[in-house]
């Protein structure tokens, strides 16, 4: 269990707390303060403007009817463009929740500062190029420092990554393939996306060629295909599983899931699951259709003969589910370090949290995992 000290006084520091998503993360940390080590969390806000951070703290105090936040939560002034300020920030916390995006522009200095100053780093990045480049460039350094850098701990991509693990654990046999379908219920007023989210998506699509080049640098051997190979769907198709039209999901989920499956295969010899993601389209549901081979049957022989359907559902994905996922990831790091990978490193959520109780924690906070049918 992680403990604070006189020189490192905070369990959690929220960097970018005055940003759009950061404000919601502040409220979620305040709600979850009793879940920290020994039943309490010591935490602070960080960002460029003390005045704006004070405003966020006042807003949270009023919203949650917790006036004590104004005096109990401290403020750290730090700027992503000033390395010294990041170092001072990271030296004071056990876990930094980095809410400053787009990460391709602003994420690397925070990762670097965390590794160099001994603070674990959790972000909510949905940008595959940044996530995979951080793994390529910083995994060894993070291992040497004993620091965990865990990306995609928001709606991108904890539901998908942990949902695969949940489905595998519930399956009675050998799970070999999963397709997921995301449904977002936007309500009568429709949906919206914050400008930072929009920028991340635009730059990601524009730079997809660089991502392919980056992946070649890993030198990975292809993962083995267990069981029958799953065919990729078209750009628009009718799904018999959900009885609706769907399109491929353009987010980071497939990238994140593949990284987790590779880690679990290479480090724990767990058979990889083929994964494809699709979406329809303010709550959400993410439905997983898995197939495999019943207990005692050889996956190399014949077609899959067993199926499972699981689902995760929760509140508005971007600014309710994301803060819950991010904060519970941090609390898991603080409370269950013995169940994380043996050494530090740059990990996807599934790789980092496969042996923890994160799914149980998410269930208690409204991201509900369930088996729909076998």
KEKE-3310 file (N, C-alpha, C; in steps of 0.2 Angstrom, whole numbers, plus 5000, padded with zeros to 4 digits):
npx = (5004:5003:5011:5011:5024:5034:5041:5035:5020:5008:4995:4989:4990:4982:4985:4983:4970:4961:4957:4945:4941:4948:4942:4931:4937:4943:4931:4928:4938:4937:4925:4929:4938:4938:4942:4956:4973:4973:4961:4959:4963:4976:4978:4981:4979:4985:4992:4994:4988:4986:4974:4964:4964:4960:4947:4941:4942:4934:4922:4920:4919:4907:4898:4898:4895:4905:4913:4926:4935:4941:4951:4958:4963:4977:4987:4997:5008:5012:5019:5018:5027:5038:5051:5057:5047:5038:5046:5046:5033:5031:5039:5032:5021:5013:5006:5002:4989:4987:4979:4981:4979:4980:4989:4999:5005:5008:5010:5022:5033:5027:5027:5040:5045:5038:5044:5058:5057:5050:5036:5021:5012:4996:4985:4972:4973:4968:4975:4983:4996:5004:5003:5009:5022:5027:5028:5038:5049:5050:5048:5058:5066:5056:5054:5067:5066:5056:5043:5026:5018:5003:4993:4978:4967:4954:4937:4942:4954:4948:4935:4934:4947:4947:4935:4937:4946:4937:4927:4934:4938:4925:4921:4918:4930:4941:4943:4944:4941:4934:4921:4917:4903:4899:4887:4881:4870:4863:4853:4839:4845:4856:4874:4890:4908:4923:4934:4948:4947:4942:4953:4963:4958:4957:4971:4976:4970:4976:4989:4991:5000:5012:5010:5010:5024:5030:5026:5033:5045:5046:5048:5040:5035:5022:5007:5001:4987:4974:4962:4948:4951:4946:4936:4938:4926:4916:4916:4904:4891:4878:4874:4870:4871:4867:4857:4857:4864:4881:4898:4916:4925:4933:4942:4955:4954:4956:4970:4975:4970:4976:4989:4988:4985:4996:5006:5001:5002:5016:5022:5014:5010:4997:4984:4982:4968:4958:4953:4940:4932:4917:4904:4888:4878:4864:4871:4881:4883:4893:4895:4900:4904:4909:4918:4923:4931:4924:4927:4940:4941:4951:4958:4964:4958:4945:4929:4925:4914:4907:4900:4898:4891:4894:4893:4896:4889:4886:4886:4886:4899:4911:4913:4909:4910:4924:4931:4928:4934:4947:4951:4948:4958:4969:4967:4968:4981:4987:4982:4984:4998:5005:4999:5001:5011:5027:5038:5041:5035:5029:5013:4997:4980:4974:4986:4992:4982:4977:4977:4971:4959:4951:4940:4930:4930:4926:4913:4907:4906:4897:4901:4896:4899:4893:4887:4878:4873:4876)
npy = (4994:5011:5025:5041:5054:5065:5072:5069:5073:5070:5059:5059:5070:5081:5085:5099:5102:5113:5112:5106:5092:5090:5097:5089:5077:5082:5083:5070:5064:5070:5064:5051:5051:5044:5031:5030:5024:5018:5023:5036:5050:5061:5075:5086:5100:5104:5116:5129:5141:5149:5156:5151:5138:5139:5143:5132:5123:5130:5129:5115:5113:5119:5112:5099:5101:5102:5111:5111:5107:5119:5122:5111:5105:5107:5118:5118:5126:5123:5121:5114:5118:5121:5113:5112:5116:5105:5095:5098:5097:5083:5077:5079:5070:5054:5048:5055:5062:5065:5077:5085:5088:5090:5075:5071:5083:5089:5079:5071:5078:5077:5063:5061:5069:5063:5050:5053:5058:5049:5048:5039:5039:5043:5043:5050:5047:5045:5043:5033:5034:5042:5035:5022:5027:5032:5020:5013:5022:5025:5014:5005:5014:5018:5006:5004:5014:5010:5016:5017:5020:5023:5023:5029:5028:5031:5034:5030:5019:5010:5003:4995:4987:4981:4975:4965:4957:4953:4947:4936:4930:4926:4916:4899:4890:4891:4907:4914:4924:4941:4952:4969:4981:4997:5008:5023:5033:5048:5057:5069:5081:5079:5075:5080:5086:5090:5103:5099:5085:5084:5089:5080:5068:5073:5076:5063:5055:5061:5058:5045:5037:5039:5032:5018:5017:5019:5007:4997:4999:4992:4979:4968:4950:4943:4940:4924:4916:4910:4897:4899:4911:4928:4937:4953:4967:4977:4994:5000:4990:4978:4972:4956:4953:4964:4968:4980:4993:4996:5004:5003:5006:5021:5024:5023:5010:4997:4997:4998:4987:4977:4979:4975:4962:4957:4959:4950:4938:4937:4939:4931:4920:4919:4914:4924:4935:4938:4953:4965:4981:4990:5002:5010:5023:5053:5041:5025:5009:4995:4981:4965:4952:4936:4922:4904:4889:4876:4869:4858:4856:4856:4871:4872:4863:4862:4872:4886:4882:4888:4901:4918:4933:4948:4963:4981:4994:5012:5029:5045:5045:5053:5063:5058:5044:5044:5052:5043:5031:5035:5039:5028:5020:5026:5024:5011:5008:5014:5007:4993:4989:4977:4969:4973:4974:4966:4975:4993:5002:5006:5004:4997:4998:4985:4977:4982:4981:4968:4959:4964:4972:4981:4980:4977:4988:4998:4993:4996:5010:5013:5009:4996:4979:4965:4948:4944:4933:4916)
npz = (5000:4996:5003:5010:5013:5022:5013:5001:5000:4994:4989:4977:4963:4953:4937:4926:4931:4930:4917:4905:4906:4917:4928:4931:4935:4947:4955:4955:4962:4974:4978:4980:4991:5003:4999:4998:5003:5019:5021:5017:5006:5002:4992:4978:4967:4951:4939:4927:4931:4947:4951:4942:4946:4960:4957:4952:4963:4972:4965:4965:4979:4981:4973:4978:4991:5000:5009:5015:5006:5001:5010:5013:5002:4992:4981:4967:4957:4940:4924:4908:4899:4906:4913:4925:4934:4932:4937:4951:4954:4952:4961:4973:4973:4974:4963:4948:4939:4923:4915:4904:4887:4869:4869:4861:4859:4872:4881:4883:4890:4903:4906:4905:4916:4927:4927:4930:4942:4951:4951:4949:4933:4926:4912:4901:4888:4871:4860:4849:4843:4851:4863:4860:4856:4868:4875:4867:4868:4882:4891:4896:4904:4913:4919:4925:4935:4942:4940:4936:4921:4914:4902:4893:4902:4903:4896:4884:4887:4895:4898:4886:4886:4899:4898:4889:4897:4907:4900:4895:4908:4912:4903:4899:4896:4882:4876:4861:4852:4850:4847:4849:4852:4852:4860:4861:4870:4867:4870:4870:4867:4859:4856:4862:4859:4867:4863:4864:4863:4850:4843:4846:4839:4826:4823:4825:4814:4803:4804:4802:4795:4800:4812:4808:4804:4816:4823:4817:4822:4834:4832:4834:4834:4825:4834:4839:4830:4838:4836:4825:4812:4813:4803:4796:4797:4785:4780:4783:4789:4792:4807:4814:4827:4835:4828:4820:4809:4809:4811:4809:4825:4828:4838:4851:4856:4849:4847:4860:4866:4859:4863:4877:4876:4870:4880:4890:4884:4881:4894:4903:4897:4892:4881:4867:4862:4848:4842:4838:4835:4835:4832:4835:4831:4891:4890:4890:4882:4881:4871:4871:4860:4861:4856:4856:4862:4870:4887:4888:4874:4859:4853:4841:4833:4822:4821:4832:4846:4856:4864:4871:4878:4884:4894:4897:4905:4908:4914:4905:4893:4891:4901:4913:4915:4911:4921:4932:4929:4927:4940:4948:4943:4948:4962:4963:4959:4970:4981:4978:4974:4974:4965:4953:4937:4940:4939:4936:4922:4905:4902:4895:4901:4903:4904:4915:4925:4926:4936:4947:4957:4950:4941:4950:4957:4948:4945:4957:4956:4946:4933:4925:4924:4916:4913:4899:4892:4889)
capx = (5000:5007:5010:5014:5029:5034:5044:5031:5015:5001:4994:4987:4991:4978:4988:4978:4964:4957:4954:4938:4940:4951:4937:4927:4942:4943:4925:4928:4943:4934:4920:4932:4943:4939:4945:4963:4976:4971:4954:4960:4967:4979:4978:4982:4978:4991:4991:4997:4985:4983:4968:4959:4963:4956:4940:4939:4941:4928:4916:4919:4916:4899:4894:4898:4894:4911:4917:4932:4940:4945:4957:4961:4967:4982:4988:5004:5008:5016:5018:5020:5033:5043:5053:5058:5040:5035:5049:5044:5026:5031:5042:5027:5015:5014:5002:5000:4984:4988:4973:4983:4980:4981:4995:5004:5009:5009:5011:5029:5036:5024:5029:5048:5046:5036:5049:5064:5056:5048:5029:5017:5008:4990:4982:4966:4974:4965:4979:4988:5003:5007:5003:5014:5028:5029:5030:5044:5054:5051:5047:5064:5067:5051:5056:5072:5064:5050:5037:5021:5015:4998:4989:4971:4963:4947:4933:4947:4951:4947:4930:4936:4952:4945:4930:4940:4948:4931:4924:4939:4937:4918:4920:4920:4934:4946:4941:4948:4939:4929:4919:4913:4899:4898:4881:4881:4864:4865:4847:4836:4849:4862:4880:4895:4914:4927:4939:4954:4945:4942:4960:4966:4955:4959:4978:4977:4968:4980:4996:4991:5006:5018:5009:5012:5031:5032:5025:5038:5051:5045:5050:5036:5033:5014:5004:4998:4980:4971:4956:4947:4953:4940:4936:4936:4919:4917:4916:4897:4888:4872:4876:4865:4871:4864:4851:4857:4870:4887:4904:4922:4926:4939:4946:4961:4953:4959:4977:4976:4968:4982:4995:4987:4985:5003:5009:4998:5004:5023:5024:5010:5008:4990:4983:4979:4961:4957:4948:4938:4928:4912:4900:4882:4878:4870:4874:4884:4884:4898:4893:4905:4902:4915:4918:4929:4930:4922:4932:4942:4942:4958:4956:4967:4954:4938:4927:4922:4908:4904:4899:4897:4889:4895:4891:4897:4885:4887:4884:4889:4906:4917:4915:4907:4914:4931:4934:4927:4939:4954:4952:4948:4964:4974:4966:4970:4989:4989:4980:4986:5004:5007:4996:5003:5017:5033:5042:5037:5035:5024:5008:4990:4976:4974:4992:4993:4977:4974:4977:4969:4951:4949:4933:4925:4929:4922:4906:4904:4905:4893:4902:4893:4900:4888:4886:4871:4871:4882)
capy = (5000:5017:5029:5048:5056:5073:5075:5067:5073:5069:5052:5061:5076:5081:5090:5101:5102:5118:5111:5104:5086:5090:5099:5083:5073:5085:5081:5063:5063:5072:5059:5045:5052:5039:5025:5030:5020:5019:5027:5044:5053:5067:5076:5093:5102:5108:5119:5135:5147:5148:5159:5146:5132:5141:5143:5125:5121:5133:5126:5108:5113:5121:5107:5093:5103:5100:5118:5109:5107:5125:5123:5104:5103:5112:5120:5118:5129:5119:5122:5109:5120:5123:5107:5113:5116:5098:5091:5100:5094:5076:5076:5079:5066:5047:5047:5061:5061:5070:5079:5090:5086:5084:5072:5071:5090:5091:5073:5068:5081:5075:5056:5061:5071:5057:5044:5055:5060:5044:5048:5036:5043:5040:5048:5047:5048:5041:5044:5027:5036:5044:5029:5017:5030:5032:5013:5012:5027:5026:5008:5003:5019:5017:5000:5005:5019:5008:5020:5014:5025:5019:5027:5027:5026:5035:5030:5027:5013:5005:4998:4989:4983:4977:4971:4959:4952:4951:4941:4930:4926:4923:4911:4893:4886:4895:4912:4915:4930:4945:4959:4974:4986:5003:5012:5030:5036:5055:5060:5073:5087:5077:5074:5085:5084:5095:5104:5095:5078:5084:5090:5073:5064:5075:5074:5056:5053:5064:5056:5037:5034:5039:5026:5012:5017:5018:5000:4993:4999:4987:4972:4962:4945:4943:4936:4918:4916:4904:4896:4902:4918:4932:4941:4960:4969:4982:5001:5000:4984:4976:4967:4952:4952:4969:4970:4987:4995:4998:5005:5002:5011:5024:5026:5019:5004:4991:4998:4997:4980:4973:4979:4971:4955:4955:4958:4945:4932:4936:4939:4926:4914:4918:4915:4931:4935:4942:4959:4970:4985:4993:5007:5013:5029:5051:5035:5021:5002:4992:4974:4960:4945:4932:4915:4900:4882:4873:4866:4851:4855:4859:4877:4871:4858:4864:4879:4888:4879:4891:4909:4922:4940:4952:4971:4986:5000:5017:5036:5049:5042:5057:5067:5055:5038:5045:5053:5037:5026:5038:5040:5021:5017:5029:5021:5004:5009:5016:5001:4986:4989:4970:4965:4976:4970:4966:4981:4998:5002:5009:4999:4998:4996:4978:4974:4984:4980:4962:4955:4969:4972:4987:4979:4977:4995:5001:4991:5000:5017:5014:5006:4989:4973:4959:4943:4944:4926:4911)
capz = (5000:4995:5009:5009:5017:5023:5007:4996:5004:4991:4985:4970:4960:4946:4933:4921:4935:4928:4910:4904:4909:4924:4933:4933:4939:4953:4958:4957:4967:4981:4980:4982:4995:5008:4996:4998:5008:5026:5021:5016:5001:5002:4985:4976:4961:4948:4933:4926:4934:4953:4951:4939:4951:4965:4955:4951:4970:4975:4961:4967:4986:4981:4969:4982:4997:5004:5010:5018:5001:5000:5015:5014:4995:4991:4974:4964:4950:4936:4917:4904:4895:4911:4915:4933:4938:4932:4942:4958:4955:4952:4967:4979:4973:4972:4957:4944:4935:4918:4911:4899:4880:4866:4872:4856:4860:4879:4886:4884:4896:4910:4907:4907:4923:4932:4927:4933:4949:4955:4952:4944:4929:4923:4908:4898:4881:4866:4854:4848:4841:4858:4868:4857:4856:4875:4876:4864:4871:4889:4895:4899:4909:4918:4923:4930:4940:4946:4939:4931:4916:4912:4897:4891:4908:4903:4892:4880:4884:4901:4896:4881:4888:4905:4896:4886:4902:4911:4896:4896:4914:4913:4898:4902:4890:4879:4872:4855:4848:4853:4844:4853:4849:4857:4859:4865:4870:4867:4873:4865:4865:4856:4860:4860:4861:4869:4858:4865:4861:4843:4840:4846:4834:4819:4822:4824:4808:4798:4805:4803:4792:4805:4817:4805:4804:4823:4825:4814:4826:4840:4830:4837:4830:4825:4839:4836:4830:4841:4834:4818:4811:4813:4797:4797:4794:4781:4783:4785:4789:4796:4812:4816:4834:4838:4824:4818:4806:4813:4808:4814:4830:4826:4843:4852:4859:4846:4848:4867:4868:4856:4868:4883:4874:4869:4886:4894:4881:4882:4901:4907:4892:4891:4874:4865:4860:4842:4844:4833:4839:4831:4836:4833:4832:4888:4893:4885:4883:4876:4871:4869:4858:4861:4854:4858:4862:4877:4891:4886:4867:4857:4849:4834:4829:4820:4822:4838:4847:4862:4863:4877:4877:4890:4893:4901:4904:4912:4912:4899:4893:4891:4907:4919:4915:4911:4928:4937:4927:4929:4948:4951:4941:4952:4968:4962:4960:4977:4986:4976:4970:4974:4960:4947:4935:4945:4938:4933:4914:4901:4901:4894:4907:4904:4906:4922:4930:4925:4942:4952:4958:4946:4938:4955:4959:4943:4946:4963:4954:4940:4926:4927:4920:4917:4908:4896:4890:4887)
cpx = (5004:5006:5014:5019:5029:5037:5040:5024:5008:5001:4993:4988:4987:4981:4984:4971:4959:4954:4947:4937:4943:4946:4932:4931:4942:4937:4925:4933:4940:4928:4923:4937:4944:4941:4952:4966:4974:4965:4954:4964:4970:4980:4979:4980:4984:4989:4995:4995:4982:4976:4962:4958:4959:4949:4937:4938:4935:4921:4915:4916:4909:4895:4893:4896:4899:4915:4924:4938:4944:4951:4961:4965:4971:4983:4995:5004:5014:5014:5021:5027:5039:5045:5054:5052:5037:5039:5047:5038:5027:5034:5038:5022:5017:5011:5000:4995:4984:4982:4974:4984:4979:4988:5000:5008:5011:5011:5018:5033:5034:5027:5036:5049:5044:5041:5055:5063:5051:5040:5026:5013:5002:4987:4976:4967:4971:4969:4984:4995:5007:5008:5009:5021:5031:5031:5037:5050:5055:5050:5053:5066:5062:5052:5061:5071:5058:5044:5032:5018:5010:4993:4982:4967:4957:4942:4936:4952:4949:4941:4931:4941:4950:4939:4932:4942:4942:4928:4928:4938:4930:4917:4923:4923:4939:4943:4946:4947:4934:4927:4915:4909:4897:4892:4881:4874:4864:4859:4845:4840:4855:4868:4885:4902:4918:4932:4945:4953:4945:4948:4963:4964:4958:4967:4980:4976:4973:4987:4996:4997:5011:5017:5011:5020:5033:5031:5030:5044:5051:5048:5047:5035:5025:5012:5001:4990:4977:4964:4955:4948:4946:4941:4934:4930:4921:4916:4909:4894:4882:4875:4870:4865:4867:4858:4851:4863:4875:4893:4910:4923:4933:4944:4952:4960:4956:4967:4979:4975:4974:4988:4994:4988:4992:5007:5007:5001:5012:5025:5020:5008:5001:4988:4979:4972:4961:4952:4946:4932:4923:4908:4894:4882:4875:4874:4877:4883:4889:4897:4898:4902:4908:4913:4924:4927:4929:4928:4934:4943:4948:4956:4959:4963:4947:4936:4925:4915:4905:4905:4897:4895:4890:4893:4894:4893:4887:4885:4888:4897:4912:4918:4911:4910:4921:4934:4934:4933:4946:4956:4952:4955:4969:4973:4969:4978:4991:4988:4983:4992:5007:5004:4997:5009:5023:5037:5038:5038:5030:5019:5001:4986:4976:4980:4993:4988:4974:4973:4974:4961:4948:4942:4928:4924:4925:4915:4903:4903:4901:4895:4901:4895:4896:4889:4879:4868:4877:4879)
cpy = (5006:5022:5036:5049:5063:5076:5074:5067:5071:5062:5054:5068:5077:5087:5092:5101:5107:5117:5107:5097:5086:5092:5093:5078:5076:5083:5074:5061:5064:5067:5053:5045:5047:5032:5025:5025:5023:5023:5034:5045:5060:5069:5084:5094:5105:5110:5125:5141:5146:5150:5154:5140:5133:5141:5136:5122:5123:5130:5119:5108:5115:5115:5101:5094:5101:5107:5116:5108:5113:5126:5116:5102:5109:5113:5121:5121:5126:5121:5117:5111:5122:5116:5107:5113:5109:5094:5092:5097:5087:5074:5076:5074:5058:5045:5054:5059:5067:5071:5084:5087:5092:5081:5072:5078:5091:5085:5071:5071:5079:5068:5057:5063:5066:5052:5047:5057:5056:5044:5043:5040:5040:5045:5045:5048:5043:5041:5038:5029:5038:5039:5024:5020:5030:5025:5012:5016:5027:5019:5006:5008:5019:5011:5001:5010:5016:5012:5017:5020:5021:5024:5024:5024:5030:5030:5026:5025:5008:5001:4993:4985:4979:4973:4965:4954:4949:4945:4935:4926:4923:4917:4904:4889:4891:4900:4914:4922:4934:4951:4963:4979:4991:5007:5017:5033:5044:5059:5065:5079:5085:5076:5080:5083:5090:5096:5100:5088:5078:5085:5083:5069:5066:5074:5067:5053:5055:5061:5048:5034:5034:5033:5020:5011:5016:5011:4996:4993:4994:4981:4967:4957:4945:4938:4930:4919:4910:4903:4899:4909:4922:4937:4949:4962:4975:4989:5003:4993:4983:4971:4963:4952:4958:4972:4977:4988:4997:5000:5004:5007:5014:5026:5022:5012:4998:4991:4996:4990:4975:4973:4975:4964:4952:4954:4952:4938:4931:4936:4933:4920:4913:4919:4921:4930:4940:4947:4963:4974:4989:4998:5009:5020:5034:5046:5031:5014:5000:4984:4970:4954:4941:4925:4911:4893:4880:4870:4859:4850:4859:4865:4876:4866:4861:4871:4880:4885:4882:4898:4912:4929:4943:4959:4975:4992:5005:5024:5039:5047:5047:5060:5065:5048:5039:5047:5047:5032:5028:5037:5033:5018:5019:5025:5014:5004:5010:5010:4994:4986:4981:4966:4968:4972:4971:4972:4986:4997:5006:5004:5002:4996:4989:4975:4976:4981:4973:4958:4959:4968:4978:4986:4980:4985:4999:5000:4995:5008:5018:5012:4999:4984:4968:4954:4943:4937:4922:4908)
cpz = (5000:5001:5007:5014:5018:5017:5001:4999:5001:4988:4978:4968:4953:4942:4927:4925:4933:4920:4910:4908:4916:4929:4935:4937:4946:4958:4960:4962:4974:4983:4983:4987:5001:5006:4996:5003:5015:5026:5020:5010:5002:4995:4984:4969:4958:4941:4933:4930:4941:4954:4948:4944:4957:4964:4954:4958:4973:4971:4964:4975:4986:4978:4974:4989:5002:5005:5012:5012:5000:5005:5015:5008:4993:4983:4972:4958:4946:4929:4913:4900:4900:4915:4923:4937:4938:4937:4949:4959:4956:4959:4974:4979:4972:4965:4954:4939:4929:4914:4905:4892:4875:4868:4867:4857:4867:4884:4887:4890:4903:4911:4909:4914:4928:4933:4931:4940:4953:4956:4947:4940:4925:4919:4905:4890:4877:4859:4853:4847:4847:4862:4866:4857:4863:4877:4873:4867:4878:4894:4899:4905:4915:4922:4928:4936:4944:4946:4934:4928:4913:4908:4896:4897:4909:4899:4886:4885:4889:4900:4891:4883:4894:4903:4893:4892:4906:4906:4896:4902:4915:4908:4900:4896:4888:4874:4867:4851:4851:4848:4849:4849:4854:4855:4863:4864:4872:4870:4868:4863:4861:4860:4858:4862:4862:4864:4858:4862:4853:4840:4840:4840:4827:4818:4821:4817:4802:4799:4805:4800:4796:4810:4814:4805:4811:4825:4822:4818:4832:4838:4832:4831:4830:4831:4836:4836:4833:4839:4827:4818:4810:4807:4799:4794:4789:4784:4785:4784:4793:4801:4815:4824:4837:4834:4821:4813:4810:4808:4812:4818:4828:4831:4844:4855:4856:4848:4856:4869:4865:4861:4874:4881:4873:4875:4890:4891:4882:4889:4905:4903:4892:4884:4872:4862:4854:4844:4839:4837:4834:4835:4832:4834:4828:4892:4888:4887:4878:4877:4868:4867:4857:4859:4855:4858:4870:4880:4888:4878:4865:4852:4842:4830:4828:4822:4829:4840:4853:4861:4870:4875:4884:4889:4898:4900:4909:4910:4906:4899:4894:4898:4913:4920:4915:4917:4932:4935:4929:4936:4951:4949:4946:4959:4968:4963:4967:4982:4984:4972:4970:4968:4953:4944:4939:4945:4935:4925:4911:4899:4899:4900:4908:4906:4913:4927:4930:4931:4948:4953:4955:4944:4944:4957:4954:4944:4952:4961:4948:4933:4927:4922:4921:4911:4905:4895:4888:4880)
residu = (UNK:UNK:UNK:UNK:UNK:UNK:UNK:UNK:UNK:UNK:UNK:UNK:UNK:UNK:UNK:UNK:UNK:UNK:UNK:UNK:UNK:UNK:UNK:UNK:UNK:UNK:UNK:UNK:UNK:UNK:UNK:UNK:UNK:UNK:UNK:UNK:UNK:UNK:UNK:UNK:UNK:UNK:UNK:UNK:UNK:UNK:UNK:UNK:UNK:UNK:UNK:UNK:UNK:UNK:UNK:UNK:UNK:UNK:UNK:UNK:UNK:UNK:UNK:UNK:UNK:UNK:UNK:UNK:UNK:UNK:UNK:UNK:UNK:UNK:UNK:UNK:UNK:UNK:UNK:UNK:UNK:UNK:UNK:UNK:UNK:UNK:UNK:UNK:UNK:UNK:UNK:UNK:UNK:UNK:UNK:UNK:UNK:UNK:UNK:UNK:UNK:UNK:UNK:UNK:UNK:UNK:UNK:UNK:UNK:UNK:UNK:UNK:UNK:UNK:UNK:UNK:UNK:UNK:UNK:UNK:UNK:UNK:UNK:UNK:UNK:UNK:UNK:UNK:UNK:UNK:UNK:UNK:UNK:UNK:UNK:UNK:UNK:UNK:UNK:UNK:UNK:UNK:UNK:UNK:UNK:UNK:UNK:UNK:UNK:UNK:UNK:UNK:UNK:UNK:UNK:UNK:UNK:UNK:UNK:UNK:UNK:UNK:UNK:UNK:UNK:UNK:UNK:UNK:UNK:UNK:UNK:UNK:UNK:UNK:UNK:UNK:UNK:UNK:UNK:UNK:UNK:UNK:UNK:UNK:UNK:UNK:UNK:UNK:UNK:UNK:UNK:UNK:UNK:UNK:UNK:UNK:UNK:UNK:UNK:UNK:UNK:UNK:UNK:UNK:UNK:UNK:UNK:UNK:UNK:UNK:UNK:UNK:UNK:UNK:UNK:UNK:UNK:UNK:UNK:UNK:UNK:UNK:UNK:UNK:UNK:UNK:UNK:UNK:UNK:UNK:UNK:UNK:UNK:UNK:UNK:UNK:UNK:UNK:UNK:UNK:UNK:UNK:UNK:UNK:UNK:UNK:UNK:UNK:UNK:UNK:UNK:UNK:UNK:UNK:UNK:UNK:UNK:UNK:UNK:UNK:UNK:UNK:UNK:UNK:UNK:UNK:UNK:UNK:UNK:UNK:UNK:UNK:UNK:UNK:UNK:UNK:UNK:UNK:UNK:UNK:UNK:UNK:UNK:UNK:UNK:UNK:UNK:UNK:UNK:UNK:UNK:UNK:UNK:UNK:UNK:UNK:UNK:UNK:UNK:UNK:UNK:UNK:UNK:UNK:UNK:UNK:UNK:UNK:UNK:UNK:UNK:UNK:UNK:UNK:UNK:UNK:UNK:UNK:UNK:UNK:UNK:UNK:UNK:UNK:UNK:UNK:UNK:UNK:UNK:UNK:UNK:UNK:UNK:UNK:UNK:UNK:UNK:UNK:UNK:UNK:UNK:UNK:UNK:UNK:UNK:UNK:UNK:UNK:UNK:UNK:UNK:UNK:UNK:UNK:UNK:UNK:UNK:UNK:UNK:UNK:UNK:UNK:UNK:UNK:UNK:UNK:UNK:UNK:UNK:UNK:UNK:UNK:UNK:UNK)
# end
